């Protein structure tokens, strides 16, 4: 997918002022690495830094079911529907998964 994220829990919800307590918040790395890798599946699909990925193909992302575990069930070239939260609005974005 080509994203850097932190899993949202109660602490992250409070710290970042989020309306939800689950999902994967796309943020830059501590060394300034981009939240969304240029040219990646996420970039091509229009996913942006500060988006929260809530679900992948209907599967909820939580601390006990992280995005990294969910994405392993798919192969490069598979299409995925990501439910994201952007500026308080939920929306679905289609992405074609790339190489791991």
Backbone bond lengths (Angstrom), bond angles and torsions (degrees), N, CA, C in turn:
res aa  C-N    CA-C-N  psi(-1)  N-CA   C-N-CA  omega(-1)  CA-C   N-CA-C  phi
1 X - - - 1.464 - - 1.527 109.69 -
2 X 1.338 117.11 -37.57 1.457 120.32 176.81 1.515 115.20 84.49
3 X 1.339 116.31 44.81 1.470 120.04 179.70 1.527 111.27 -130.87
4 X 1.332 115.02 152.48 1.471 123.31 170.22 1.513 105.68 -109.02
5 X 1.318 116.32 136.75 1.459 118.15 -176.06 1.519 111.36 -152.09
6 X 1.326 113.44 164.66 1.456 121.12 167.23 1.523 106.27 -119.19
7 X 1.320 116.39 143.09 1.462 119.76 177.01 1.521 108.84 -74.60
8 X 1.312 115.51 135.58 1.457 121.17 -179.00 1.522 109.27 -84.15
9 X 1.318 114.87 127.97 1.464 122.65 172.92 1.525 106.36 -134.03
10 X 1.303 118.06 -170.42 1.467 120.74 -177.50 1.529 111.27 -59.49
11 X 1.345 117.21 -39.37 1.466 120.40 -179.90 1.526 111.80 -65.51
12 X 1.336 116.51 -46.12 1.469 120.51 179.59 1.527 110.27 -65.76
13 X 1.320 117.03 -37.01 1.469 120.89 178.07 1.525 109.69 -56.92
14 X 1.332 115.17 -47.26 1.466 120.06 -179.36 1.524 111.22 -68.55
15 X 1.325 117.73 -47.98 1.465 122.67 -176.70 1.526 112.44 -58.46
16 X 1.345 116.55 -42.06 1.462 120.67 -175.18 1.528 113.26 -101.11
17 X 1.327 117.25 4.06 1.462 120.84 177.63 1.521 113.40 64.30
18 X 1.329 115.85 39.10 1.466 120.77 -178.13 1.527 110.89 -85.44
19 X 1.337 115.37 157.85 1.469 120.43 179.34 1.522 111.78 -92.77
20 X 1.342 116.92 -5.21 1.467 121.34 -177.13 1.535 109.00 -127.85
21 X 1.331 116.63 162.68 1.470 120.01 -178.74 1.527 111.70 -121.74
22 X 1.337 116.26 28.70 1.461 121.12 176.14 1.530 108.02 -147.92
23 X 1.323 115.74 169.36 1.461 120.40 178.98 1.513 111.48 109.40
24 X 1.338 114.39 -176.01 1.462 122.44 -179.74 1.525 108.06 -122.05
25 X 1.338 116.56 110.45 1.460 122.69 179.90 1.524 108.58 -84.27
26 X 1.326 116.49 121.50 1.461 121.39 -177.19 1.524 109.84 -82.62
27 X 1.333 115.26 115.00 1.466 121.35 -176.59 1.526 110.07 -136.42
28 X 1.333 114.70 156.91 1.471 121.28 175.76 1.516 109.97 -65.62
29 X 1.330 115.61 152.97 1.453 120.67 174.62 1.516 110.52 -74.34
30 X 1.318 117.57 164.81 1.468 121.77 -178.74 1.520 111.72 -63.36
31 X 1.326 117.10 -23.84 1.459 120.88 177.05 1.521 112.66 -92.70
32 X 1.336 116.95 11.20 1.452 121.28 178.77 1.520 114.36 88.12
33 X 1.353 117.35 7.02 1.458 120.39 178.17 1.530 108.64 -60.41
34 X 1.332 117.33 139.33 1.469 119.55 -176.50 1.527 112.47 -65.64
35 X 1.333 115.47 149.36 1.466 121.12 177.43 1.522 110.62 -68.50
36 X 1.330 116.62 -34.04 1.465 122.29 179.61 1.521 107.33 -123.67
37 X 1.323 116.92 119.57 1.458 122.29 -178.24 1.527 110.11 -69.66
38 X 1.333 116.19 130.29 1.465 121.33 178.86 1.524 110.15 -58.18
39 X 1.337 116.13 132.41 1.452 121.44 178.04 1.518 115.15 81.60
40 X 1.335 117.03 -1.77 1.470 120.96 -178.96 1.531 110.40 -77.67
41 X 1.322 115.85 171.29 1.470 121.31 177.32 1.532 110.62 -56.70
42 X 1.315 117.19 -41.58 1.468 121.41 179.90 1.530 110.46 -64.96
43 X 1.328 117.06 -43.73 1.465 121.84 179.63 1.527 110.20 -61.67
44 X 1.321 117.04 -47.64 1.466 122.09 -179.28 1.533 110.50 -61.48
45 X 1.333 117.11 -35.02 1.467 121.83 -179.47 1.533 112.64 -77.82
46 X 1.341 117.67 -10.42 1.461 120.59 178.53 1.516 114.53 91.25
47 X 1.315 117.49 16.60 1.466 121.37 177.71 1.526 108.31 -76.05
48 X 1.339 116.43 141.64 1.464 121.52 -172.66 1.532 112.27 -125.63
49 X 1.343 114.25 160.49 1.460 120.46 172.14 1.525 108.42 -55.84
50 X 1.311 117.33 142.16 1.466 127.70 -179.35 1.518 113.25 80.15
51 X 1.349 118.74 -3.54 1.462 119.23 169.81 1.526 107.42 -67.93
52 X 1.319 116.44 151.57 1.465 121.50 172.37 1.524 106.66 -113.80
53 X 1.326 116.42 118.33 1.460 120.52 175.90 1.533 106.50 -82.44
54 X 1.327 115.88 114.71 1.461 121.52 -176.44 1.525 112.24 -89.92
55 X 1.346 115.92 -39.31 1.456 121.38 -175.99 1.518 109.64 -146.08
56 X 1.325 115.58 152.20 1.463 122.12 170.44 1.523 106.22 -124.57
57 X 1.335 116.64 117.66 1.473 122.59 -176.34 1.529 111.48 50.39
58 X 1.333 116.15 42.72 1.461 121.33 175.93 1.511 115.35 82.08
59 X 1.334 117.44 -3.10 1.465 120.87 -179.63 1.531 109.01 -94.49
60 X 1.319 115.92 119.18 1.463 122.99 -175.99 1.529 110.88 -68.41
61 X 1.330 115.55 135.41 1.467 122.18 178.60 1.523 108.53 -92.97
62 X 1.334 115.72 121.52 1.467 121.67 -179.63 1.523 108.85 -136.83
63 X 1.306 116.88 175.16 1.462 120.18 177.70 1.519 111.03 -63.79
64 X 1.339 117.76 -29.50 1.469 120.09 178.37 1.540 112.45 -90.72
65 X 1.326 117.05 -8.81 1.469 122.50 178.38 1.534 107.93 -138.23
66 X 1.354 116.18 70.30 1.463 119.75 -173.24 1.529 113.27 -70.41
67 X 1.313 115.74 159.04 1.461 122.68 178.80 1.520 111.38 -53.27
68 X 1.331 117.44 -39.97 1.470 120.65 -178.39 1.528 111.78 -60.65
69 X 1.330 118.24 -35.40 1.470 121.33 178.35 1.527 110.82 -73.76
70 X 1.321 116.52 -41.09 1.465 120.71 -178.30 1.526 110.23 -64.16
71 X 1.312 117.32 -44.08 1.467 121.28 -173.93 1.525 112.07 -67.62
72 X 1.333 116.99 -23.60 1.470 120.43 178.64 1.531 112.59 -65.38
73 X 1.326 117.36 -17.09 1.463 121.42 -179.59 1.533 112.00 -77.69
74 X 1.330 116.72 -7.13 1.462 121.37 -174.15 1.523 110.84 -117.26
75 X 1.328 115.04 165.30 1.461 121.86 -179.01 1.522 110.51 -117.29
76 X 1.347 116.54 156.95 1.461 119.00 174.31 1.526 109.82 -54.13
77 X 1.324 115.68 137.34 1.456 121.31 -178.45 1.518 113.80 95.58
78 X 1.354 116.86 -17.31 1.463 119.97 176.96 1.525 109.21 -68.36
79 X 1.321 115.35 144.93 1.462 119.99 175.35 1.530 107.98 -91.11
80 X 1.316 115.37 142.71 1.462 120.73 -179.92 1.527 109.05 -134.38
81 X 1.320 115.14 143.15 1.459 120.81 173.32 1.524 106.94 -103.34
82 X 1.318 114.86 119.84 1.462 119.86 178.97 1.525 108.56 -105.71
83 X 1.332 115.56 126.10 1.462 120.14 172.94 1.518 105.38 -90.71
84 X 1.326 115.76 119.91 1.461 119.18 -178.72 1.524 110.17 -121.54
85 X 1.324 114.02 159.92 1.453 122.25 173.77 1.516 105.98 -113.92
86 X 1.337 116.56 119.25 1.468 121.82 179.16 1.520 107.84 -130.94
87 X 1.327 116.05 121.73 1.471 121.06 179.98 1.532 111.55 52.65
88 X 1.335 116.05 40.25 1.456 121.02 176.42 1.516 114.74 80.28
89 X 1.329 117.72 -0.24 1.464 121.75 -178.42 1.524 110.23 -112.26
90 X 1.338 117.25 128.44 1.463 121.33 176.41 1.523 108.81 -82.05
91 X 1.321 116.13 140.49 1.464 120.76 176.72 1.518 108.97 -152.08
92 X 1.314 115.67 158.38 1.459 121.14 177.31 1.521 109.39 -103.87
93 X 1.317 115.92 136.65 1.453 122.64 178.69 1.523 107.60 -128.17
94 X 1.322 115.50 133.12 1.468 121.26 177.19 1.528 108.91 -89.77
95 X 1.314 116.69 137.92 1.473 121.51 176.63 1.515 108.37 -138.89
96 X 1.328 115.54 146.36 1.455 121.77 172.32 1.523 106.71 -103.26
97 X 1.327 116.30 118.78 1.455 121.06 -174.43 1.522 111.48 -67.10
98 X 1.324 115.76 142.43 1.463 121.75 179.59 1.517 110.86 -104.23
99 X 1.341 115.58 -166.98 1.464 121.67 179.18 1.514 110.09 -66.65
100 X 1.344 115.83 149.39 1.468 120.56 178.77 1.506 109.26 -75.67
